[in-house]
Amino acid sequence: MRKDYLAFFVSLFLSRLADQILLFIVPLIVFQTTNSVSWAGLAFFLESLPRYLAFPVCGALCDKFSPVRILHISQAYRALACVVAVALYGVFDGIYWIVLLSALCGVLTTQGIMAREVLMPHIFRQYSYTKTLSYSQIADQSGLVLGPLVAALMLQVWAWHWVVLGVAGLFVLADLAMLIWQRHSRVHLETFEQHQDIWLQPLRIAFRHIRNLTQLKRIITLAVGVNLIIGVTLATS
């Protein structure tokens, strides 16, 4: 595999791994502190909801600005947010800092996901989209599966604030891998002039498609049902 391709997938893997560690430790720490499943579930809800609410805004930003720049901001600011949250915990104490941190990082993760989705067809132009997607899913799902395992092992050794600092280090490494990709990549992204209304017009188009396309409604309903089942299973386990 070419060096720039490898760097891109390493960045994807490290970013997803760090995100999953953070996502996993929040409800676990809340449960250990409060001994309440309800509070742990509420913490998971509060850290997860912003991820999904941010998709329309993040998509509009990817239309307006360079996806490479957005991806860099996403990873660098997640690392910075981890350090700031640990510093605030050291000054004010309390576990609510990690819940706020995970919610903020969730929004930045969504921004990073959208930026990568925009980049991939340009980076792997000589490959079919299905082949590109299969490679990216290997890196993404590896981080997704290993995240909880690595988080549990880290919590056995360190206190949670040290784990968060370790997560910050993973985000930094992910960003460094992207810088290596930029240095060796020969991809030049085209820029297109956008209309002035980048916020409301895309939402109107999206909701019109949802309203008019029957098959799209069925796919959305199916996705909601599957995610609901997965969420309930994860919560009860």
Secondary structure, 3 states (H helix, E strand, C coil): CCHHHHHHHHHHHHHHHHHHHHHHHHHHHHHHHHCCHHHHHHHHHHHHHHHHHCHHHHHHHHHHCCHHHHHHHHHHHHHHHHHHHHHHHHHHCCCHHHHHHHHHHHHHHHHHHHHHHHHHHHHCCCCCHHHHHHHHHHHHHHHHHHHHHHHHHHHHHCCHHHHHHHHHHHHHHHHHHHHHHHHHCCCCCCCCCCCCCCCHHHHHHHHHHHHHCHHHHHHHHHHHHHHHHHHHHHHHC
